[in-house]
Amino acid sequence: QVQLVESGGGLVQAGGSLRLSCTASGKIFSVDARAWYRQAPGKERELVAGISSGGRPSYADSVKGRFTISRDNAKNTLYLQMNSLNPEDPAMYYCAARPLRATRYNYWGPGTQVTVSS
């Protein structure tokens, strides 16, 4: 099993920045890709950004140019740098991990709340 814990959420003014972190523990060797998802009230969970084991990132169109996903494998930590936050970004942000040879993300953190004030 893999345990994920997010941190770094909070309240920020529109146009501001936050950096989310997600630390993994347990059977880290079994993890391949990692990602950030978010879910706003009344909306479905959506993929924000993903990153392969080799460091190749991908982004939802809504965050391209504003968010940057990165991973530090030595620290077992995933990051999401969020800049130019706007009223569309508030949500619970979740860290996810996909096991090797799996087709979906099986491991999830409890989430960290991001709130943007206008």
C-alpha positions in Angstrom: 0.0 0.0 0.0 0.9 3.6 -0.5 -0.1 6.5 1.8 -0.4 10.0 0.5 -0.7 13.2 2.5 -1.2 16.6 1.0 -0.3 20.0 2.5 0.0 23.6 1.4 -3.6 24.5 0.8 -5.2 27.7 2.2 -6.8 31.0 1.5 -5.2 33.3 -1.1 -6.3 36.4 -2.9 -7.1 36.2 -6.6 -3.9 36.5 -8.6 -1.9 35.0 -5.8 0.1 31.8 -5.6 0.1 28.6 -3.5 2.4 25.6 -3.5 0.9 22.2 -2.7 2.9 19.3 -1.6 2.1 15.6 -1.4 4.4 13.2 0.5 4.2 9.5 -0.2 5.1 6.6 2.1 4.8 2.9 2.1 5.5 0.8 -1.1 6.8 3.8 -3.1 8.7 1.5 -5.5 5.3 0.4 -6.8 4.2 3.8 -7.9 4.5 5.0 -11.5 2.6 8.2 -12.5 1.4 10.7 -10.0 -1.2 13.5 -10.4 -3.2 16.3 -8.8 -7.0 16.3 -9.1 -9.5 18.8 -7.7 -13.2 18.8 -6.9 -15.3 21.8 -6.3 -18.7 21.6 -4.6 -21.3 20.3 -6.9 -18.8 19.4 -9.6 -17.1 16.2 -10.6 -13.5 15.5 -9.7 -11.2 16.6 -12.5 -7.6 16.0 -13.4 -5.5 19.1 -13.0 -2.0 17.9 -13.8 -0.1 14.6 -14.1 3.5 13.6 -14.3 5.1 10.4 -15.4 7.8 8.5 -13.5 10.2 10.0 -16.0 9.1 13.6 -15.2 6.9 14.3 -18.2 4.1 16.6 -17.2 0.6 17.1 -18.6 -2.0 19.7 -17.7 -5.7 20.5 -18.0 -6.3 23.3 -20.4 -7.7 25.4 -17.6 -4.4 25.5 -15.8 -1.9 25.5 -18.6 0.6 28.3 -18.1 -0.4 28.9 -14.5 0.3 25.6 -12.7 3.4 23.6 -12.7 3.6 20.0 -11.5 6.9 18.5 -10.4 8.2 15.5 -8.4 11.2 14.9 -6.2 11.7 11.2 -6.2 14.4 11.3 -3.6 11.9 12.9 -1.2 8.9 10.9 -2.4 7.2 14.2 -2.8 4.9 15.7 -5.5 4.4 19.4 -5.9 1.9 21.7 -7.6 2.9 25.3 -8.0 -0.2 27.3 -8.6 0.2 30.9 -9.9 -2.4 33.5 -11.0 -5.1 31.8 -9.0 -8.6 32.8 -10.0 -12.2 32.2 -8.9 -12.4 29.0 -11.0 -9.6 27.4 -9.0 -11.1 26.9 -5.5 -11.6 23.3 -4.7 -10.4 20.4 -2.6 -7.1 19.3 -4.2 -6.2 15.6 -4.1 -2.9 13.9 -4.7 -3.1 10.6 -6.6 -0.7 7.8 -7.5 -0.9 5.1 -10.1 0.8 1.7 -9.5 3.0 0.2 -12.1 1.1 -1.5 -14.9 -2.2 0.0 -13.6 -4.6 1.9 -15.8 -6.0 4.2 -13.1 -5.0 6.0 -10.0 -5.5 3.7 -7.1 -4.0 5.7 -4.2 -5.4 8.9 -3.0 -4.7 11.5 -0.3 -7.3 13.0 2.0 -7.1 16.3 0.2 -6.2 19.9 0.9 -8.6 22.8 0.5 -7.7 25.8 -1.7 -9.8 28.9 -1.4 -9.5 32.0 -3.5 -10.9 35.4 -2.4 -11.8 38.1 -4.9 
